[in-house]
Amino acid sequence: MHKSPALRRYNYTVLGLSLAYIGALFGIVALFRTRPPHGALAYAAAILPALPLVGIFLAWGRYLTDEPDEYVRMLTIRQTLIATGFMLSATTIWGFLESFGLAVHIPAYAAGILWFAGLMLGGCVNIFAVRTGRS
Amino acid sequence: MKNRLKVLRAERDWSQGDLADRLEVSRQSVNAIETGRYDPSLPLAFKIAELFEIAIEDIFTSSSKTV
């Protein structure tokens, strides 16, 4: 498995940001339960757990830019396109189902979760394509 | 695009890993190029040509070219 310095940096960044996300999420949930903030502070606190996730998206973008191996970069871009297409399709379909009262409301941050699921799907597509000689 | 990368590599008794190290790419990139699953960019094609000290067209040929 190819692991460039760019990929190692991405992995370390994601590890750090994931820990920050878990810490922020538990902290903010506890804060809203015990001493709910008000006004601008409430907005700032609510956004806090989202920031590490935004950081992961940025880290992914940086990895795509920094990866020196053009073939690996091509595979990663395809993986990203599959993830984005999967997320957009799923949220669009769900949105219509929700509009016609056929599905329950899901929070908008589910889009990010679906995108990460799409990355896994894209990774599987890459493995299949490489093994069957299609890429 | 067809290429003679595997033959040129074998002539020098290099493994895919050896060639990958010399080109500063992954072994899977070399494998993908050799098996025709991936056509390298022009800069990488030049790098390959410079490594083997032959012209690009002596390594890569169009799939539609019959001669």
N, CA and C atoms of all chains as a GROMACS GRO file, in nm:
protein
  606
    1MET      N    1   0.085  -0.120   0.000
    1MET     CA    2   0.000   0.000   0.000
    1MET      C    3   0.088   0.124   0.000
    2HIS      N    4   0.061   0.213  -0.096
    2HIS     CA    5   0.139   0.334  -0.110
    2HIS      C    6   0.104   0.434   0.001
    3LYS      N    7   0.205   0.480   0.074
    3LYS     CA    8   0.180   0.581   0.178
    3LYS      C    9   0.282   0.692   0.163
    4SER      N   10   0.240   0.796   0.096
    4SER     CA   11   0.328   0.912   0.074
    4SER      C   12   0.331   0.996   0.201
    5PRO      N   13   0.431   1.085   0.214
    5PRO     CA   14   0.431   1.176   0.328
    5PRO      C   15   0.300   1.257   0.336
    6ALA      N   16   0.243   1.288   0.220
    6ALA     CA   17   0.116   1.364   0.218
    6ALA      C   18   0.004   1.283   0.282
    7LEU      N   19   0.001   1.152   0.254
    7LEU     CA   20  -0.104   1.066   0.312
    7LEU      C   21  -0.083   1.049   0.462
    8ARG      N   22   0.044   1.035   0.500
    8ARG     CA   23   0.074   1.022   0.645
    8ARG      C   24   0.031   1.149   0.719
    9ARG      N   25   0.061   1.265   0.658
    9ARG     CA   26   0.021   1.392   0.721
    9ARG      C   27  -0.131   1.400   0.733
   10TYR      N   28  -0.202   1.357   0.627
   10TYR     CA   29  -0.348   1.358   0.630
   10TYR      C   30  -0.399   1.268   0.743
   11ASN      N   31  -0.341   1.147   0.753
   11ASN     CA   32  -0.386   1.052   0.856
   11ASN      C   33  -0.367   1.109   0.997
   12TYR      N   34  -0.250   1.169   1.021
   12TYR     CA   35  -0.224   1.229   1.153
   12TYR      C   36  -0.321   1.346   1.180
   13THR      N   37  -0.344   1.426   1.077
   13THR     CA   38  -0.435   1.541   1.091
   13THR      C   39  -0.576   1.493   1.125
   14VAL      N   40  -0.621   1.389   1.054
   14VAL     CA   41  -0.756   1.336   1.077
   14VAL      C   42  -0.767   1.276   1.218
   15LEU      N   43  -0.661   1.210   1.261
   15LEU     CA   44  -0.662   1.152   1.396
   15LEU      C   45  -0.678   1.262   1.501
   16GLY      N   46  -0.600   1.368   1.487
   16GLY     CA   47  -0.607   1.480   1.581
   16GLY      C   48  -0.743   1.549   1.577
   17LEU      N   49  -0.794   1.572   1.455
   17LEU     CA   50  -0.923   1.640   1.441
   17LEU      C   51  -1.039   1.552   1.491
   18SER      N   52  -1.026   1.420   1.474
   18SER     CA   53  -1.131   1.329   1.522
   18SER      C   54  -1.139   1.334   1.675
   19LEU      N   55  -1.021   1.337   1.738
   19LEU     CA   56  -1.019   1.347   1.885
   19LEU      C   57  -1.078   1.481   1.929
   20ALA      N   58  -1.043   1.587   1.854
   20ALA     CA   59  -1.098   1.720   1.885
   20ALA      C   60  -1.250   1.721   1.869
   21TYR      N   61  -1.299   1.652   1.765
   21TYR     CA   62  -1.444   1.644   1.740
   21TYR      C   63  -1.515   1.574   1.855
   22ILE      N   64  -1.461   1.460   1.897
   22ILE     CA   65  -1.523   1.384   2.006
   22ILE      C   66  -1.526   1.468   2.134
   23GLY      N   67  -1.413   1.533   2.163
   23GLY     CA   68  -1.405   1.618   2.282
   23GLY      C   69  -1.504   1.733   2.277
   24ALA      N   70  -1.509   1.801   2.161
   24ALA     CA   71  -1.600   1.916   2.144
   24ALA      C   72  -1.745   1.871   2.153
   25LEU      N   73  -1.777   1.758   2.089
   25LEU     CA   74  -1.916   1.710   2.088
   25LEU      C   75  -1.966   1.679   2.230
   26PHE      N   76  -1.886   1.600   2.302
   26PHE     CA   77  -1.927   1.564   2.439
   26PHE      C   78  -1.935   1.689   2.528
   27GLY      N   79  -1.837   1.777   2.512
   27GLY     CA   80  -1.834   1.899   2.593
   27GLY      C   81  -1.954   1.989   2.568
   28ILE      N   82  -1.986   2.010   2.440
   28ILE     CA   83  -2.095   2.101   2.404
   28ILE      C   84  -2.231   2.039   2.440
   29VAL      N   85  -2.246   1.908   2.420
   29VAL     CA   86  -2.372   1.842   2.458
   29VAL      C   87  -2.394   1.857   2.609
   30ALA      N   88  -2.286   1.836   2.684
   30ALA     CA   89  -2.295   1.850   2.831
   30ALA      C   90  -2.328   1.993   2.871
   31LEU      N   91  -2.267   2.089   2.800
   31LEU     CA   92  -2.291   2.230   2.829
   31LEU      C   93  -2.437   2.268   2.806
   32PHE      N   94  -2.493   2.223   2.690
   32PHE     CA   95  -2.632   2.257   2.658
   32PHE      C   96  -2.730   2.189   2.754
   33ARG      N   97  -2.688   2.075   2.811
   33ARG     CA   98  -2.775   2.005   2.907
   33ARG      C   99  -2.772   2.071   3.044
   34THR      N  100  -2.656   2.113   3.084
   34THR     CA  101  -2.641   2.164   3.221
   34THR      C  102  -2.660   2.315   3.232
   35ARG      N  103  -2.584   2.389   3.149
   35ARG     CA  104  -2.594   2.537   3.153
   35ARG      C  105  -2.607   2.589   3.011
   36PRO      N  106  -2.726   2.580   2.951
   36PRO     CA  107  -2.742   2.620   2.810
   36PRO      C  108  -2.698   2.765   2.787
   37PRO      N  109  -2.606   2.786   2.694
   37PRO     CA  110  -2.563   2.923   2.665
   37PRO      C  111  -2.671   2.999   2.587
   38HIS      N  112  -2.661   3.130   2.584
   38HIS     CA  113  -2.762   3.213   2.514
   38HIS      C  114  -2.693   3.308   2.417
   39GLY      N  115  -2.772   3.358   2.323
   39GLY     CA  116  -2.722   3.459   2.230
   39GLY      C  117  -2.610   3.408   2.142
   40ALA      N  118  -2.515   3.498   2.118
   40ALA     CA  119  -2.405   3.466   2.027
   40ALA      C  120  -2.322   3.349   2.079
   41LEU      N  121  -2.311   3.339   2.210
   41LEU     CA  122  -2.233   3.230   2.270
   41LEU      C  123  -2.294   3.094   2.236
   42ALA      N  124  -2.426   3.088   2.231
   42ALA     CA  125  -2.494   2.963   2.197
   42ALA      C  126  -2.460   2.922   2.053
   43TYR      N  127  -2.460   3.021   1.964
   43TYR     CA  128  -2.425   2.992   1.824
   43TYR      C  129  -2.281   2.942   1.813
   44ALA      N  130  -2.191   3.012   1.882
   44ALA     CA  131  -2.049   2.975   1.878
   44ALA      C  132  -2.029   2.834   1.934
   45ALA      N  133  -2.098   2.805   2.044
   45ALA     CA  134  -2.083   2.673   2.106
   45ALA      C  135  -2.139   2.563   2.016
   46ALA      N  136  -2.253   2.592   1.952
   46ALA     CA  137  -2.317   2.492   1.866
   46ALA      C  138  -2.231   2.460   1.743
   47ILE      N  139  -2.160   2.562   1.695
   47ILE     CA  140  -2.075   2.544   1.576
   47ILE      C  141  -1.946   2.468   1.609
   48LEU      N  142  -1.904   2.477   1.734
   48LEU     CA  143  -1.774   2.423   1.775
   48LEU      C  144  -1.749   2.277   1.729
   49PRO      N  145  -1.842   2.182   1.750
   49PRO     CA  146  -1.814   2.044   1.706
   49PRO      C  147  -1.802   2.030   1.553
   50ALA      N  148  -1.861   2.126   1.481
   50ALA     CA  149  -1.856   2.118   1.334
   50ALA      C  150  -1.717   2.155   1.281
   51LEU      N  151  -1.645   2.239   1.356
   51LEU     CA  152  -1.518   2.290   1.305
   51LEU      C  153  -1.413   2.181   1.278
   52PRO      N  154  -1.396   2.082   1.369
   52PRO     CA  155  -1.301   1.975   1.335
   52PRO      C  156  -1.340   1.898   1.209
   53LEU      N  157  -1.471   1.883   1.185
   53LEU     CA  158  -1.515   1.813   1.064
   53LEU      C  159  -1.482   1.896   0.939
   54VAL      N  160  -1.502   2.027   0.950
   54VAL     CA  161  -1.463   2.116   0.840
   54VAL      C  162  -1.312   2.103   0.816
   55GLY      N  163  -1.238   2.091   0.927
   55GLY     CA  164  -1.093   2.073   0.917
   55GLY      C  165  -1.057   1.945   0.842
   56ILE      N  166  -1.136   1.839   0.863
   56ILE     CA  167  -1.110   1.713   0.792
   56ILE      C  168  -1.135   1.730   0.641
   57PHE      N  169  -1.241   1.805   0.607
   57PHE     CA  170  -1.266   1.830   0.464
   57PHE      C  171  -1.148   1.908   0.404
   58LEU      N  172  -1.098   2.006   0.478
   58LEU     CA  173  -0.984   2.086   0.429
   58LEU      C  174  -0.860   1.998   0.417
   59ALA      N  175  -0.840   1.909   0.516
   59ALA     CA  176  -0.724   1.820   0.513
   59ALA      C  177  -0.730   1.727   0.391
   60TRP      N  178  -0.852   1.683   0.358
   60TRP     CA  179  -0.870   1.597   0.240
   60TRP      C  180  -0.831   1.675   0.113
   61GLY      N  181  -0.876   1.799   0.108
   61GLY     CA  182  -0.842   1.885  -0.007
   61GLY      C  183  -0.692   1.908  -0.017
   62ARG      N  184  -0.628   1.928   0.098
   62ARG     CA  185  -0.484   1.948   0.098
   62ARG      C  186  -0.411   1.821   0.054
   63TYR      N  187  -0.462   1.706   0.099
   63TYR     CA  188  -0.400   1.579   0.057
   63TYR      C  189  -0.408   1.563  -0.094
   64LEU      N  190  -0.526   1.596  -0.151
   64LEU     CA  191  -0.542   1.584  -0.296
   64LEU      C  192  -0.442   1.672  -0.370
   65THR      N  193  -0.414   1.788  -0.312
   65THR     CA  194  -0.319   1.881  -0.373
   65THR      C  195  -0.175   1.833  -0.356
   66ASP      N  196  -0.146   1.778  -0.239
   66ASP     CA  197  -0.007   1.744  -0.205
   66ASP      C  198   0.038   1.606  -0.252
   67GLU      N  199  -0.056   1.515  -0.278
   67GLU     CA  200  -0.017   1.379  -0.317
   67GLU      C  201   0.068   1.385  -0.444
   68PRO      N  202   0.194   1.342  -0.436
   68PRO     CA  203   0.282   1.356  -0.553
   68PRO      C  204   0.262   1.249  -0.661
   69ASP      N  205   0.201   1.136  -0.624
   69ASP     CA  206   0.185   1.027  -0.720
   69ASP      C  207   0.058   1.049  -0.802
   70GLU      N  208   0.075   1.075  -0.931
   70GLU     CA  209  -0.041   1.113  -1.012
   70GLU      C  210  -0.145   1.002  -1.027
   71TYR      N  211  -0.102   0.876  -1.028
   71TYR     CA  212  -0.198   0.766  -1.040
   71TYR      C  213  -0.280   0.754  -0.911
   72VAL      N  214  -0.213   0.763  -0.797
   72VAL     CA  215  -0.284   0.758  -0.668
   72VAL      C  216  -0.378   0.878  -0.657
   73ARG      N  217  -0.330   0.993  -0.707
   73ARG     CA  218  -0.414   1.114  -0.705
   73ARG      C  219  -0.540   1.094  -0.791
   74MET      N  220  -0.523   1.030  -0.905
   74MET     CA  221  -0.638   1.003  -0.993
   74MET      C  222  -0.738   0.912  -0.921
   75LEU      N  223  -0.687   0.809  -0.854
   75LEU     CA  224  -0.776   0.718  -0.780
   75LEU      C  225  -0.849   0.793  -0.668
   76THR      N  226  -0.774   0.881  -0.600
   76THR     CA  227  -0.834   0.956  -0.488
   76THR      C  228  -0.939   1.054  -0.537
   77ILE      N  229  -0.913   1.116  -0.652
   77ILE     CA  230  -1.012   1.210  -0.709
   77ILE      C  231  -1.139   1.133  -0.749
   78ARG      N  232  -1.121   1.014  -0.807
   78ARG     CA  233  -1.239   0.934  -0.843
   78ARG      C  234  -1.318   0.898  -0.717
   79GLN      N  235  -1.245   0.860  -0.611
   79GLN     CA  236  -1.308   0.826  -0.483
   79GLN      C  237  -1.388   0.946  -0.431
   80THR      N  238  -1.330   1.065  -0.443
   80THR     CA  239  -1.396   1.187  -0.396
   80THR      C  240  -1.522   1.217  -0.478
   81LEU      N  241  -1.512   1.198  -0.610
   81LEU     CA  242  -1.628   1.223  -0.696
   81LEU      C  243  -1.741   1.126  -0.665
   82ILE      N  244  -1.706   1.001  -0.639
   82ILE     CA  245  -1.808   0.901  -0.602
   82ILE      C  246  -1.873   0.941  -0.470
   83ALA      N  247  -1.791   0.982  -0.373
   83ALA     CA  248  -1.843   1.023  -0.242
   83ALA      C  249  -1.937   1.142  -0.257
   84THR      N  250  -1.897   1.240  -0.337
   84THR     CA  251  -1.979   1.360  -0.356
   84THR      C  252  -2.109   1.327  -0.428
   85GLY      N  253  -2.100   1.246  -0.531
   85GLY     CA  254  -2.220   1.205  -0.606
   85GLY      C  255  -2.315   1.125  -0.518
   86PHE      N  256  -2.258   1.036  -0.437
   86PHE     CA  257  -2.340   0.954  -0.346
   86PHE      C  258  -2.413   1.043  -0.245
   87MET      N  259  -2.338   1.136  -0.186
   87MET     CA  260  -2.396   1.225  -0.085
   87MET      C  261  -2.506   1.313  -0.146
   88LEU      N  262  -2.476   1.374  -0.262
   88LEU     CA  263  -2.575   1.462  -0.326
   88LEU      C  264  -2.700   1.384  -0.368
   89SER      N  265  -2.682   1.264  -0.421
   89SER     CA  266  -2.796   1.184  -0.463
   89SER      C  267  -2.882   1.144  -0.343
   90ALA      N  268  -2.815   1.094  -0.238
   90ALA     CA  269  -2.888   1.047  -0.119
   90ALA      C  270  -2.964   1.163  -0.053
   91THR      N  271  -2.900   1.279  -0.039
   91THR     CA  272  -2.968   1.391   0.028
   91THR      C  273  -3.081   1.447  -0.059
   92THR      N  274  -3.062   1.446  -0.192
   92THR     CA  275  -3.168   1.494  -0.282
   92THR      C  276  -3.290   1.401  -0.273
   93ILE      N  277  -3.265   1.271  -0.281
   93ILE     CA  278  -3.376   1.173  -0.272
   93ILE      C  279  -3.445   1.186  -0.137
   94TRP      N  280  -3.364   1.193  -0.031
   94TRP     CA  281  -3.423   1.204   0.103
   94TRP      C  282  -3.504   1.332   0.117
   95GLY      N  283  -3.453   1.440   0.060
   95GLY     CA  284  -3.523   1.569   0.067
   95GLY      C  285  -3.663   1.562   0.007
   96PHE      N  286  -3.674   1.497  -0.108
   96PHE     CA  287  -3.806   1.484  -0.172
   96PHE      C  288  -3.898   1.393  -0.088
   97LEU      N  289  -3.842   1.283  -0.037
   97LEU     CA  290  -3.922   1.194   0.048
   97LEU      C  291  -3.974   1.271   0.169
   98GLU      N  292  -3.886   1.354   0.226
   98GLU     CA  293  -3.923   1.434   0.344
   98GLU      C  294  -4.030   1.537   0.309
   99SER      N  295  -4.014   1.601   0.192
   99SER     CA  296  -4.111   1.704   0.149
   99SER      C  297  -4.251   1.648   0.133
  100PHE      N  298  -4.262   1.524   0.088
  100PHE     CA  299  -4.394   1.463   0.069
  100PHE      C  300  -4.440   1.384   0.192
  101GLY      N  301  -4.370   1.407   0.303
  101GLY     CA  302  -4.411   1.346   0.430
  101GLY      C  303  -4.390   1.196   0.437
  102LEU      N  304  -4.297   1.146   0.354
  102LEU     CA  305  -4.275   1.001   0.350
  102LEU      C  306  -4.150   0.959   0.428
  103ALA      N  307  -4.078   1.058   0.478
  103ALA     CA  308  -3.958   1.026   0.556
  103ALA      C  309  -3.944   1.128   0.668
  104VAL      N  310  -3.878   1.086   0.774
  104VAL     CA  311  -3.860   1.178   0.888
  104VAL      C  312  -3.751   1.279   0.855
  105HIS      N  313  -3.750   1.389   0.927
  105HIS     CA  314  -3.649   1.492   0.905
  105HIS      C  315  -3.514   1.444   0.959
  106ILE      N  316  -3.410   1.466   0.880
  106ILE     CA  317  -3.275   1.436   0.931
  106ILE      C  318  -3.194   1.564   0.933
  107PRO      N  319  -3.105   1.580   1.033
  107PRO     CA  320  -3.026   1.704   1.041
  107PRO      C  321  -2.933   1.718   0.921
  108ALA      N  322  -2.904   1.841   0.885
  108ALA     CA  323  -2.821   1.869   0.766
  108ALA      C  324  -2.681   1.811   0.779
  109TYR      N  325  -2.632   1.796   0.903
  109TYR     CA  326  -2.495   1.743   0.916
  109TYR      C  327  -2.484   1.597   0.871
  110ALA      N  328  -2.600   1.533   0.847
  110ALA     CA  329  -2.598   1.396   0.795
  110ALA      C  330  -2.529   1.393   0.658
  111ALA      N  331  -2.530   1.506   0.588
  111ALA     CA  332  -2.464   1.513   0.456
  111ALA      C  333  -2.315   1.478   0.469
  112GLY      N  334  -2.253   1.529   0.574
  112GLY     CA  335  -2.112   1.500   0.598
  112GLY      C  336  -2.089   1.352   0.625
  113ILE      N  337  -2.178   1.294   0.704
  113ILE     CA  338  -2.166   1.151   0.736
  113ILE      C  339  -2.181   1.068   0.608
  114LEU      N  340  -2.279   1.109   0.525
  114LEU     CA  341  -2.300   1.038   0.398
  114LEU      C  342  -2.179   1.051   0.306
  115TRP      N  343  -2.115   1.169   0.311
  115TRP     CA  344  -1.996   1.190   0.226
  115TRP      C  345  -1.883   1.096   0.269
  116PHE      N  346  -1.865   1.081   0.401
  116PHE     CA  347  -1.762   0.988   0.449
  116PHE      C  348  -1.798   0.844   0.411
  117ALA      N  349  -1.928   0.811   0.417
  117ALA     CA  350  -1.972   0.678   0.373
  117ALA      C  351  -1.943   0.662   0.224
  118GLY      N  352  -1.963   0.770   0.150
  118GLY     CA  353  -1.934   0.769   0.006
  118GLY      C  354  -1.787   0.748  -0.023
  119LEU      N  355  -1.701   0.802   0.064
  119LEU     CA  356  -1.556   0.779   0.048
  119LEU      C  357  -1.524   0.630   0.060
  120MET      N  358  -1.593   0.564   0.154
  120MET     CA  359  -1.570   0.419   0.170
  120MET      C  360  -1.619   0.346   0.044
  121LEU      N  361  -1.734   0.390  -0.007
  121LEU     CA  362  -1.788   0.330  -0.130
  121LEU      C  363  -1.689   0.351  -0.246
  122GLY      N  364  -1.638   0.474  -0.255
  122GLY     CA  365  -1.541   0.507  -0.360
  122GLY      C  366  -1.414   0.424  -0.346
  123GLY      N  367  -1.372   0.399  -0.223
  123GLY     CA  368  -1.255   0.314  -0.200
  123GLY      C  369  -1.279   0.173  -0.249
  124CYS      N  370  -1.401   0.123  -0.225
  124CYS     CA  371  -1.437  -0.012  -0.271
  124CYS      C  372  -1.439  -0.018  -0.424
  125VAL      N  373  -1.494   0.088  -0.486
  125VAL     CA  374  -1.498   0.094  -0.633
  125VAL      C  375  -1.355   0.092  -0.688
  126ASN      N  376  -1.265   0.168  -0.625
  126ASN     CA  377  -1.125   0.171  -0.668
  126ASN      C  378  -1.061   0.032  -0.659
  127ILE      N  379  -1.083  -0.036  -0.547
  127ILE     CA  380  -1.025  -0.169  -0.528
  127ILE      C  381  -1.078  -0.264  -0.637
  128PHE      N  382  -1.211  -0.258  -0.661
  128PHE     CA  383  -1.272  -0.343  -0.762
  128PHE      C  384  -1.215  -0.312  -0.901
  129ALA      N  385  -1.204  -0.182  -0.931
  129ALA     CA  386  -1.155  -0.140  -1.063
  129ALA      C  387  -1.010  -0.183  -1.085
  130VAL      N  388  -0.928  -0.170  -0.982
  130VAL     CA  389  -0.786  -0.208  -0.994
  130VAL      C  390  -0.774  -0.359  -1.010
  131ARG      N  391  -0.850  -0.433  -0.929
  131ARG     CA  392  -0.840  -0.580  -0.933
  131ARG      C  393  -0.893  -0.639  -1.062
  132THR      N  394  -0.990  -0.571  -1.123
  132THR     CA  395  -1.047  -0.624  -1.247
  132THR      C  396  -0.982  -0.560  -1.370
  133GLY      N  397  -0.878  -0.479  -1.345
  133GLY     CA  398  -0.802  -0.420  -1.456
  133GLY      C  399  -0.877  -0.313  -1.532
  134ARG      N  400  -0.966  -0.242  -1.464
  134ARG     CA  401  -1.045  -0.138  -1.531
  134ARG      C  402  -0.995   0.003  -1.506
  135SER      N  403  -0.892   0.017  -1.425
  135SER     CA  404  -0.844   0.154  -1.407
  135SER      C  405  -0.695   0.158  -1.420
  136MET      N  406  -0.318   0.352  -2.489
  136MET     CA  407  -0.178   0.368  -2.529
  136MET      C  408  -0.098   0.244  -2.488
  137LYS      N  409  -0.020   0.193  -2.584
  137LYS     CA  410   0.064   0.075  -2.555
  137LYS      C  411   0.202   0.123  -2.508
  138ASN      N  412   0.271   0.038  -2.433
  138ASN     CA  413   0.407   0.078  -2.392
  138ASN      C  414   0.497  -0.044  -2.374
  139ARG      N  415   0.628  -0.017  -2.375
  139ARG     CA  416   0.730  -0.123  -2.363
  139ARG      C  417   0.796  -0.119  -2.226
  140LEU      N  418   0.728  -0.062  -2.132
  140LEU     CA  419   0.789  -0.041  -2.000
  140LEU      C  420   0.834  -0.172  -1.935
  141LYS      N  421   0.750  -0.274  -1.945
  141LYS     CA  422   0.782  -0.402  -1.881
  141LYS      C  423   0.908  -0.463  -1.942
  142VAL      N  424   0.919  -0.453  -2.075
  142VAL     CA  425   1.036  -0.508  -2.146
  142VAL      C  426   1.162  -0.431  -2.106
  143LEU      N  427   1.152  -0.299  -2.108
  143LEU     CA  428   1.267  -0.215  -2.073
  143LEU      C  429   1.312  -0.240  -1.929
  144ARG      N  430   1.215  -0.258  -1.843
  144ARG     CA  431   1.246  -0.284  -1.702
  144ARG      C  432   1.314  -0.420  -1.687
  145ALA      N  433   1.260  -0.519  -1.758
  145ALA     CA  434   1.316  -0.655  -1.751
  145ALA      C  435   1.459  -0.658  -1.805
  146GLU      N  436   1.486  -0.580  -1.910
  146GLU     CA  437   1.621  -0.574  -1.968
  146GLU      C  438   1.724  -0.527  -1.865
  147ARG      N  439   1.679  -0.445  -1.775
  147ARG     CA  440   1.770  -0.392  -1.670
  147ARG      C  441   1.761  -0.473  -1.540
  148ASP      N  442   1.678  -0.574  -1.543
  148ASP     CA  443   1.660  -0.661  -1.426
  148ASP      C  444   1.609  -0.582  -1.304
  149TRP      N  445   1.518  -0.489  -1.333
  149TRP     CA  446   1.460  -0.410  -1.225
  149TRP      C  447   1.322  -0.468  -1.189
  150SER      N  448   1.291  -0.465  -1.063
  150SER     CA  449   1.155  -0.500  -1.021
  150SER      C  450   1.066  -0.376  -1.039
  151GLN      N  451   0.936  -0.397  -1.026
  151GLN     CA  452   0.845  -0.280  -1.034
  151GLN      C  453   0.878  -0.181  -0.923
  152GLY      N  454   0.916  -0.234  -0.807
  152GLY     CA  455   0.953  -0.148  -0.694
  152GLY      C  456   1.078  -0.066  -0.723
  153ASP      N  457   1.178  -0.131  -0.790
  153ASP     CA  458   1.301  -0.059  -0.826
  153ASP      C  459   1.268   0.058  -0.919
  154LEU      N  460   1.186   0.028  -1.020
  154LEU     CA  461   1.149   0.133  -1.116
  154LEU      C  462   1.069   0.244  -1.047
  155ALA      N  463   0.979   0.203  -0.959
  155ALA     CA  464   0.898   0.301  -0.885
  155ALA      C  465   0.987   0.394  -0.803
  156ASP      N  466   1.087   0.337  -0.738
  156ASP     CA  467   1.179   0.419  -0.657
  156ASP      C  468   1.254   0.519  -0.745
  157ARG      N  469   1.299   0.471  -0.861
  157ARG     CA  470   1.373   0.558  -0.951
  157ARG      C  471   1.287   0.671  -1.009
  158LEU      N  472   1.159   0.641  -1.027
  158LEU     CA  473   1.067   0.741  -1.082
  158LEU      C  474   1.000   0.825  -0.973
  159GLU      N  475   1.022   0.784  -0.848
  159GLU     CA  476   0.959   0.849  -0.732
  159GLU      C  477   0.806   0.844  -0.741
  160VAL      N  478   0.756   0.727  -0.779
  160VAL     CA  479   0.611   0.703  -0.779
  160VAL      C  480   0.587   0.573  -0.703
  161SER      N  481   0.459   0.536  -0.686
  161SER     CA  482   0.428   0.412  -0.614
  161SER      C  483   0.444   0.292  -0.707
  162ARG      N  484   0.462   0.174  -0.647
  162ARG     CA  485   0.472   0.051  -0.726
  162ARG      C  486   0.341   0.027  -0.802
  163GLN      N  487   0.229   0.064  -0.740
  163GLN     CA  488   0.101   0.044  -0.806
  163GLN      C  489   0.086   0.132  -0.930
  164SER      N  490   0.156   0.248  -0.930
  164SER     CA  491   0.155   0.333  -1.049
  164SER      C  492   0.228   0.265  -1.163
  165VAL      N  493   0.345   0.208  -1.131
  165VAL     CA  494   0.424   0.138  -1.234
  165VAL      C  495   0.342   0.022  -1.290
  166ASN      N  496   0.278  -0.052  -1.201
  166ASN     CA  497   0.195  -0.165  -1.243
  166ASN      C  498   0.081  -0.119  -1.333
  167ALA      N  499   0.016  -0.010  -1.294
  167ALA     CA  500  -0.097   0.042  -1.372
  167ALA      C  501  -0.052   0.088  -1.511
  168ILE      N  502   0.066   0.150  -1.518
  168ILE     CA  503   0.117   0.196  -1.648
  168ILE      C  504   0.157   0.076  -1.734
  169GLU      N  505   0.229  -0.018  -1.675
  169GLU     CA  506   0.275  -0.136  -1.749
  169GLU      C  507   0.161  -0.216  -1.809
  170THR      N  508   0.054  -0.229  -1.732
  170THR     CA  509  -0.059  -0.310  -1.777
  170THR      C  510  -0.158  -0.230  -1.862
  171GLY      N  511  -0.124  -0.104  -1.888
  171GLY     CA  512  -0.208  -0.021  -1.975
  171GLY      C  513  -0.335   0.030  -1.911
  172ARG      N  514  -0.342   0.018  -1.779
  172ARG     CA  515  -0.462   0.067  -1.709
  172ARG      C  516  -0.456   0.216  -1.686
  173TYR      N  517  -0.336   0.273  -1.697
  173TYR     CA  518  -0.322   0.417  -1.673
  173TYR      C  519  -0.217   0.473  -1.769
  174ASP      N  520  -0.254   0.581  -1.836
  174ASP     CA  521  -0.159   0.651  -1.923
  174ASP      C  522  -0.095   0.765  -1.844
  175PRO      N  523   0.039   0.765  -1.834
  175PRO     CA  524   0.104   0.869  -1.753
  175PRO      C  525   0.090   1.007  -1.815
  176SER      N  526   0.106   1.108  -1.730
  176SER     CA  527   0.108   1.246  -1.780
  176SER      C  528   0.233   1.266  -1.864
  177LEU      N  529   0.237   1.376  -1.940
  177LEU     CA  530   0.355   1.405  -2.022
  177LEU      C  531   0.482   1.421  -1.937
  178PRO      N  532   0.475   1.495  -1.823
  178PRO     CA  533   0.597   1.506  -1.740
  178PRO      C  534   0.648   1.369  -1.693
  179LEU      N  535   0.556   1.279  -1.653
  179LEU     CA  536   0.601   1.148  -1.606
  179LEU      C  537   0.654   1.064  -1.723
  180ALA      N  538   0.591   1.078  -1.839
  180ALA     CA  539   0.639   1.007  -1.959
  180ALA      C  540   0.781   1.052  -1.993
  181PHE      N  541   0.807   1.182  -1.984
  181PHE     CA  542   0.942   1.236  -2.010
  181PHE      C  543   1.040   1.180  -1.907
  182LYS      N  544   0.996   1.173  -1.781
  182LYS     CA  545   1.083   1.122  -1.675
  182LYS      C  546   1.121   0.976  -1.703
  183ILE      N  547   1.022   0.899  -1.749
  183ILE     CA  548   1.047   0.758  -1.783
  183ILE      C  549   1.147   0.749  -1.899
  184ALA      N  550   1.124   0.834  -2.000
  184ALA     CA  551   1.213   0.834  -2.118
  184ALA      C  552   1.355   0.873  -2.078
  185GLU      N  553   1.367   0.972  -1.992
  185GLU     CA  554   1.500   1.016  -1.948
  185GLU      C  555   1.570   0.906  -1.867
  186LEU      N  556   1.493   0.835  -1.787
  186LEU     CA  557   1.551   0.727  -1.707
  186LEU      C  558   1.608   0.616  -1.796
  187PHE      N  559   1.533   0.581  -1.899
  187PHE     CA  560   1.578   0.475  -1.990
  187PHE      C  561   1.667   0.528  -2.102
  188GLU      N  562   1.681   0.659  -2.107
  188GLU     CA  563   1.765   0.728  -2.207
  188GLU      C  564   1.724   0.692  -2.350
  189ILE      N  565   1.594   0.690  -2.374
  189ILE     CA  566   1.541   0.673  -2.509
  189ILE      C  567   1.425   0.770  -2.529
  190ALA      N  568   1.381   0.784  -2.652
  190ALA     CA  569   1.273   0.879  -2.684
  190ALA      C  570   1.139   0.825  -2.632
  191ILE      N  571   1.051   0.919  -2.600
  191ILE     CA  572   0.917   0.881  -2.551
  191ILE      C  573   0.848   0.786  -2.649
  192GLU      N  574   0.859   0.818  -2.781
  192GLU     CA  575   0.787   0.736  -2.880
  192GLU      C  576   0.846   0.595  -2.893
  193ASP      N  577   0.965   0.576  -2.836
  193ASP     CA  578   1.022   0.440  -2.836
  193ASP      C  579   0.971   0.359  -2.716
  194ILE      N  580   0.900   0.426  -2.628
  194ILE     CA  581   0.840   0.356  -2.512
  194ILE      C  582   0.689   0.346  -2.529
  195PHE      N  583   0.629   0.460  -2.564
  195PHE     CA  584   0.483   0.467  -2.575
  195PHE      C  585   0.441   0.479  -2.721
  196THR      N  586   0.340   0.401  -2.757
  196THR     CA  587   0.284   0.413  -2.892
  196THR      C  588   0.132   0.417  -2.883
  197SER      N  589   0.072   0.483  -2.980
  197SER     CA  590  -0.073   0.494  -2.982
  197SER      C  591  -0.136   0.357  -3.002
  198SER      N  592  -0.247   0.333  -2.935
  198SER     CA  593  -0.318   0.205  -2.949
  198SER      C  594  -0.368   0.185  -3.091
  199SER      N  595  -0.394   0.297  -3.160
  199SER     CA  596  -0.448   0.287  -3.296
  199SER      C  597  -0.338   0.266  -3.400
  200LYS      N  598  -0.211   0.282  -3.358
  200LYS     CA  599  -0.100   0.267  -3.453
  200LYS      C  600  -0.076   0.119  -3.477
  201THR      N  601  -0.072   0.078  -3.604
  201THR     CA  602  -0.057  -0.064  -3.635
  201THR      C  603   0.087  -0.104  -3.663
  202VAL      N  604   0.170  -0.009  -3.710
  202VAL     CA  605   0.310  -0.040  -3.744
  202VAL      C  606   0.402  -0.002  -3.630
   0.00000   0.00000   0.00000
